[in-house]
Amino acid sequence: MQKVTVLGAGSWGTALSIVLADHNHEVRLWTHRKEQAEEINNKRQNERYLKNITIPENIIAYDDMKASLEDTDVLVFVVPTKAVREVANQVKECLNHQVTLIHAAKGIEPDSLKRVSEMLVEELPEHLYRDIVVLSGPSHAEEVSLRQPTTVTVSSKNIEEAEKAQDLFMNEKFRVYTNPDIVGVEIGGALKNIIALGAGISDGLGYGDNAKAALITRGLAEITRLGVKMGANPLTFAGLTGIGDLIVTCTSQHSRNWRAGNMLGKGNSLNEVLDQMGMVVEGVRTTKAAYQLSLEYQVDMPITHGLYKVLFEQKQPKDVVDQLMTRVKRHEMEDLSSMLGDSKTL
């Protein structure tokens, strides 16, 4: 049994806490909201994020960061990407010993264009952790909390740290693979949210399965082109954190990115969508970052550029779809070649 502190009591942080609790670990679930901690501890519920789920007794919620970190063995970051730096700074002030450090956030920081692992490296002193581990893959929190079969990937530059995370989480309902390609795992996990927004828009416009299949396939091509340029292994995008995560996020109403896109497709403004969602929609912020990355790396990403126009330039979704359908003709094999790292076709 280990002492594990999970930072972030949203749906995914709570679901991962349940997986850890099922392993009989001592789980401390930190939230910045006192009333949420009291609800979890007193009612064994987290109704805003996971309705009708009973929280196991060996999960104790904290709103005191220092208390949640006392003598902990493992630290799991599951906060929205916009909060990573702020929470990391709180950790730095309270933590005084080395831990195994895992993050399960999916996003890229606009402007700095840093992945979450890079943000953590910048904010946390080296003596507080060994190599960072990323946990990602096709995993709706709602299904994980119900103990439905789920498979994810953990990635680290240090295989020993990845295997520690694998052992920490893996059970008969939650299967964990390892993958050394931390860049590819993080890029796939972050950028699939952009394509999920697009899938939701497509459904909101009333388009069918043909359009969604094209969007997922061409979206994967965009993600892979950028990932390879950034140093990722193209095979990663054929795995759980690539096509696997893309399928689950683009085809399920559990996906908040799909739901947000669906509302956009039905005519709601971005502000209206975000107000109605009441939770962070990572794909919005990541669209801006991916748009900036595409310019920096000179990678062709028409779907991302189209969504950027919808989100930040108030373009009509149908107009953007029409523009995508009438782009200059291309040879599919050229795009497949570029996905495998042949930059001359970009």
C-alpha positions as CSV (number, residue, x, y, z in Angstrom):
1,M,0.0,0.0,0.0
2,Q,1.2,3.5,-0.9
3,K,0.1,7.0,0.1
4,V,-1.1,8.7,-3.0
5,T,-2.1,12.4,-3.4
6,V,-4.3,13.2,-6.3
7,L,-4.4,16.9,-7.1
8,G,-7.8,17.8,-8.7
9,A,-11.2,16.5,-7.7
10,G,-12.9,16.9,-11.0
11,S,-14.4,13.9,-12.8
12,W,-11.0,12.4,-14.0
13,G,-9.2,13.0,-10.7
14,T,-12.0,11.4,-8.8
15,A,-12.2,8.4,-11.2
16,L,-8.4,7.8,-10.9
17,S,-8.7,8.1,-7.1
18,I,-11.3,5.3,-7.3
19,V,-8.9,3.1,-9.3
20,L,-6.2,3.7,-6.7
21,A,-8.6,3.1,-3.8
22,D,-9.6,-0.3,-5.4
23,H,-5.9,-1.2,-5.0
24,N,-6.2,-0.4,-1.3
25,H,-3.9,2.6,-1.5
26,E,-4.3,5.4,1.0
27,V,-5.7,8.1,-1.3
28,R,-5.7,11.8,-0.5
29,L,-7.9,13.8,-3.0
30,W,-7.0,17.5,-3.0
31,T,-9.5,20.2,-4.0
32,H,-9.3,24.0,-3.6
33,R,-13.0,24.0,-2.6
34,K,-13.7,23.3,1.1
35,E,-17.4,22.5,0.4
36,Q,-16.4,19.8,-2.2
37,A,-14.0,18.2,0.3
38,E,-16.8,18.1,2.9
39,E,-19.2,16.5,0.4
40,I,-16.7,13.8,-0.5
41,N,-15.8,13.1,3.2
42,N,-19.3,13.3,4.7
43,K,-21.6,12.1,1.9
44,R,-19.2,10.0,-0.1
45,Q,-20.4,11.8,-3.2
46,N,-19.0,14.2,-5.8
47,E,-22.2,15.0,-7.6
48,R,-21.1,17.9,-9.7
49,Y,-18.6,15.8,-11.5
50,L,-19.6,12.1,-11.1
51,K,-23.3,11.7,-10.5
52,N,-24.6,8.7,-8.5
53,I,-21.1,7.4,-7.8
54,T,-20.2,6.3,-4.2
55,I,-16.7,7.4,-3.2
56,P,-14.7,4.6,-1.4
57,E,-14.0,5.1,2.3
58,N,-10.2,5.0,1.7
59,I,-10.4,8.2,-0.3
60,I,-10.1,11.2,2.0
61,A,-10.6,14.7,0.5
62,Y,-8.4,17.6,1.6
63,D,-8.7,21.4,0.9
64,D,-5.3,21.9,2.7
65,M,-2.4,21.3,0.3
66,K,0.2,20.8,3.0
67,A,-1.8,18.2,4.8
68,S,-2.6,16.3,1.6
69,L,1.2,16.1,0.9
70,E,2.4,14.9,4.3
71,D,4.5,11.7,3.9
72,T,2.9,11.0,0.5
73,D,4.7,8.6,-1.8
74,V,3.1,9.5,-5.1
75,L,1.8,12.7,-6.5
76,V,-0.8,12.7,-9.4
77,F,-1.6,16.0,-11.1
78,V,-5.1,15.9,-12.6
79,V,-5.9,19.7,-12.7
80,P,-6.8,21.6,-15.9
81,T,-3.8,22.7,-17.8
82,K,-4.5,26.4,-17.1
83,A,-4.0,25.6,-13.3
84,V,-0.9,23.4,-13.6
85,R,1.6,26.2,-12.9
86,E,-0.4,27.6,-10.0
87,V,-0.9,24.3,-8.3
88,A,2.7,23.3,-8.9
89,N,3.8,26.4,-7.1
90,Q,1.6,25.5,-4.2
91,V,3.2,22.0,-4.2
92,K,6.7,23.5,-4.2
93,E,5.9,25.5,-1.1
94,C,4.5,22.5,0.8
95,L,6.4,19.4,-0.3
96,N,9.8,18.7,1.3
97,H,10.6,15.2,0.1
98,Q,10.9,13.2,-3.2
99,V,7.9,11.6,-4.7
100,T,6.9,9.6,-7.8
101,L,5.3,12.3,-10.1
102,I,2.5,11.4,-12.5
103,H,0.3,13.7,-14.5
104,A,-3.0,12.9,-16.3
105,A,-3.8,16.3,-17.7
106,K,-4.4,16.7,-21.5
107,G,-3.5,20.0,-23.0
108,I,-0.9,22.4,-24.3
109,E,-0.2,25.9,-22.9
110,P,-0.9,28.7,-25.4
111,D,1.9,31.1,-26.2
112,S,4.6,29.2,-24.3
113,L,3.5,26.1,-26.3
114,K,4.7,23.8,-23.5
115,R,3.3,20.4,-22.8
116,V,2.2,19.6,-19.3
117,S,5.4,17.7,-18.4
118,E,7.5,20.7,-19.6
119,M,5.4,23.0,-17.4
120,L,6.0,20.8,-14.4
121,V,9.7,20.7,-15.1
122,E,9.8,24.5,-15.1
123,E,7.9,24.9,-11.9
124,L,9.1,22.1,-9.6
125,P,12.6,21.7,-8.3
126,E,14.4,18.6,-9.5
127,H,15.0,17.2,-6.0
128,L,11.2,16.8,-5.4
129,Y,10.7,14.1,-8.0
130,R,12.3,11.6,-10.3
131,D,11.4,11.5,-14.0
132,I,7.8,12.6,-14.8
133,V,5.3,10.0,-15.9
134,V,2.3,10.8,-18.2
135,L,-0.9,8.8,-18.0
136,S,-3.2,9.1,-21.1
137,G,-5.5,7.1,-23.3
138,P,-9.2,6.5,-24.2
139,S,-10.8,6.8,-20.8
140,H,-14.1,8.5,-19.9
141,A,-14.2,9.2,-16.2
142,E,-17.8,8.1,-16.0
143,E,-17.0,4.6,-17.2
144,V,-13.8,4.3,-15.1
145,S,-15.7,5.2,-12.0
146,L,-18.2,2.4,-12.8
147,R,-15.3,-0.1,-13.1
148,Q,-16.0,-0.6,-16.8
149,P,-13.0,-2.1,-18.7
150,T,-10.5,0.7,-19.7
151,T,-7.0,0.7,-21.1
152,V,-4.5,3.5,-20.9
153,T,-0.8,4.2,-21.5
154,V,1.9,5.6,-19.1
155,S,5.0,7.2,-20.6
156,S,8.2,8.4,-19.1
157,K,11.9,8.9,-20.2
158,N,12.6,6.5,-17.3
159,I,11.1,3.1,-17.9
160,E,11.4,2.2,-14.1
161,E,9.2,5.2,-13.3
162,A,6.7,4.2,-16.0
163,E,6.5,0.7,-14.6
164,K,5.9,2.0,-11.1
165,A,2.9,3.9,-12.4
166,Q,1.8,0.9,-14.3
167,D,1.9,-1.2,-11.1
168,L,0.2,1.5,-9.1
169,F,-2.9,1.7,-11.3
170,M,-3.3,-1.6,-13.1
171,N,-6.0,-4.0,-12.2
172,E,-8.5,-6.4,-13.9
173,K,-10.7,-3.4,-15.0
174,F,-8.0,-0.8,-15.7
175,R,-5.2,-2.1,-18.0
176,V,-2.0,0.0,-18.3
177,Y,0.6,-0.2,-21.1
178,T,4.0,1.6,-21.1
179,N,5.3,3.7,-24.0
180,P,8.7,5.6,-24.0
181,D,7.4,8.3,-26.4
182,I,6.4,11.0,-23.9
183,V,6.1,13.6,-26.7
184,G,3.7,11.6,-28.8
185,V,1.6,10.5,-25.8
186,E,1.2,14.1,-24.6
187,I,0.5,15.5,-28.1
188,G,-2.0,12.8,-29.0
189,G,-3.9,13.3,-25.7
190,A,-4.0,17.0,-26.1
191,L,-4.8,17.5,-29.7
192,K,-7.6,14.8,-29.9
193,N,-9.7,17.4,-27.9
194,I,-9.6,19.7,-30.9
195,I,-10.9,17.1,-33.3
196,A,-13.6,16.1,-30.8
197,L,-14.8,19.8,-30.9
198,G,-15.0,19.4,-34.7
199,A,-16.9,16.1,-34.4
200,G,-19.4,17.8,-32.1
201,I,-19.8,20.7,-34.5
202,S,-20.4,18.2,-37.3
203,D,-23.1,16.4,-35.4
204,G,-24.6,19.7,-34.3
205,L,-24.8,20.8,-37.9
206,G,-26.7,17.6,-38.6
207,Y,-24.0,15.9,-40.7
208,G,-23.8,12.1,-40.6
209,D,-21.3,9.3,-40.0
210,N,-19.5,9.9,-43.3
211,A,-18.5,13.4,-42.2
212,K,-17.4,12.3,-38.8
213,A,-15.3,9.4,-40.1
214,A,-13.5,11.8,-42.5
215,L,-13.0,14.3,-39.7
216,I,-11.4,11.6,-37.4
217,T,-9.2,10.3,-40.1
218,R,-8.0,13.6,-41.4
219,G,-7.7,14.8,-37.8
220,L,-5.4,12.0,-37.0
221,A,-3.2,13.0,-40.0
222,E,-2.9,16.5,-38.6
223,I,-2.0,15.3,-35.1
224,T,0.6,12.9,-36.5
225,R,2.1,15.5,-38.8
226,L,2.7,17.9,-36.0
227,G,3.7,15.2,-33.5
228,V,6.4,13.9,-35.8
229,K,7.7,17.4,-36.4
230,M,8.0,17.8,-32.7
231,G,10.0,14.6,-32.3
232,A,7.3,12.0,-31.6
233,N,7.3,8.4,-32.9
234,P,4.5,8.1,-35.6
235,L,3.6,4.7,-34.3
236,T,2.3,6.2,-31.1
237,F,-0.6,7.8,-32.9
238,A,-1.7,4.4,-34.1
239,G,-2.1,3.4,-30.5
240,L,-4.2,4.1,-27.4
241,T,-3.1,7.7,-27.0
242,G,-3.6,8.4,-30.7
243,I,-6.5,6.8,-32.6
244,G,-7.8,5.2,-29.4
245,D,-8.3,8.4,-27.6
246,L,-9.5,10.1,-30.8
247,I,-12.3,7.5,-31.3
248,V,-13.6,7.7,-27.7
249,T,-13.6,11.4,-27.5
250,C,-15.1,12.1,-30.9
251,T,-17.9,9.5,-30.7
252,S,-19.3,9.8,-27.2
253,Q,-21.6,12.2,-25.4
254,H,-19.5,11.6,-22.3
255,S,-16.9,13.9,-24.0
256,R,-17.2,17.5,-22.8
257,N,-15.3,18.6,-25.9
258,W,-17.8,16.8,-28.2
259,R,-20.7,18.4,-26.2
260,A,-19.2,21.8,-26.5
261,G,-18.7,21.4,-30.3
262,N,-22.3,20.1,-30.6
263,M,-23.6,23.2,-29.0
264,L,-21.4,25.4,-31.3
265,G,-22.8,23.5,-34.3
266,K,-26.3,24.2,-33.2
267,G,-25.7,27.9,-33.2
268,N,-24.6,28.8,-29.6
269,S,-21.7,31.2,-29.1
270,L,-18.5,30.1,-27.4
271,N,-19.3,32.1,-24.3
272,E,-22.8,30.6,-24.1
273,V,-21.3,27.1,-24.5
274,L,-18.7,27.6,-21.8
275,D,-21.3,29.0,-19.4
276,Q,-23.6,26.1,-20.0
277,M,-20.8,23.5,-19.6
278,G,-19.7,24.6,-16.2
279,M,-16.5,22.6,-16.6
280,V,-13.2,23.2,-18.3
281,V,-13.3,22.4,-22.1
282,E,-9.6,21.7,-22.7
283,G,-10.0,21.7,-26.5
284,V,-10.7,25.4,-26.7
285,R,-7.4,26.4,-25.1
286,T,-5.6,23.6,-27.0
287,T,-6.9,24.8,-30.3
288,K,-5.1,28.1,-29.8
289,A,-1.9,26.4,-28.8
290,A,-2.1,23.9,-31.7
291,Y,-2.7,26.8,-34.2
292,Q,0.4,28.5,-32.9
293,L,2.4,25.3,-33.1
294,S,1.3,24.7,-36.7
295,L,2.7,28.1,-37.6
296,E,5.9,27.6,-35.7
297,Y,6.6,24.2,-37.2
298,Q,5.1,25.0,-40.6
299,V,2.7,22.1,-40.5
300,D,-0.4,21.9,-42.6
301,M,-3.4,21.6,-40.1
302,P,-6.5,22.8,-41.9
303,I,-9.0,21.3,-39.4
304,T,-7.2,23.0,-36.5
305,H,-7.1,26.3,-38.5
306,G,-10.8,26.0,-39.3
307,L,-11.7,25.5,-35.6
308,Y,-9.5,28.4,-34.6
309,K,-11.6,30.6,-36.9
310,V,-14.8,29.3,-35.3
311,L,-13.6,29.8,-31.8
312,F,-11.6,32.9,-32.0
313,E,-12.6,34.8,-35.1
314,Q,-16.4,34.1,-34.9
315,K,-16.6,32.4,-38.2
316,Q,-19.8,30.3,-38.8
317,P,-19.2,26.5,-38.5
318,K,-20.9,25.7,-41.7
319,D,-18.9,28.2,-43.7
320,V,-15.7,26.6,-42.3
321,V,-16.8,23.1,-43.2
322,D,-17.6,24.3,-46.7
323,Q,-14.1,25.8,-47.0
324,L,-12.5,22.5,-45.8
325,M,-14.5,20.5,-48.4
326,T,-13.4,22.7,-51.3
327,R,-9.6,22.9,-50.5
328,V,-7.1,22.3,-53.3
329,K,-7.0,18.6,-54.2
330,R,-4.4,16.4,-52.6
331,H,-3.0,12.9,-52.9
332,E,-3.8,10.9,-49.7
333,M,-0.5,8.9,-50.0
334,E,1.4,12.2,-49.8
335,D,-0.2,12.9,-46.4
336,L,0.5,9.4,-45.2
337,S,4.1,9.9,-46.2
338,S,4.3,13.1,-44.2
339,M,2.7,11.4,-41.2
340,L,5.7,9.1,-41.2
341,G,8.2,11.9,-41.1
342,D,8.8,12.8,-44.8
343,S,8.7,16.6,-44.4
344,K,9.0,17.4,-48.1
345,T,5.3,16.9,-48.6
346,L,4.3,19.3,-45.8
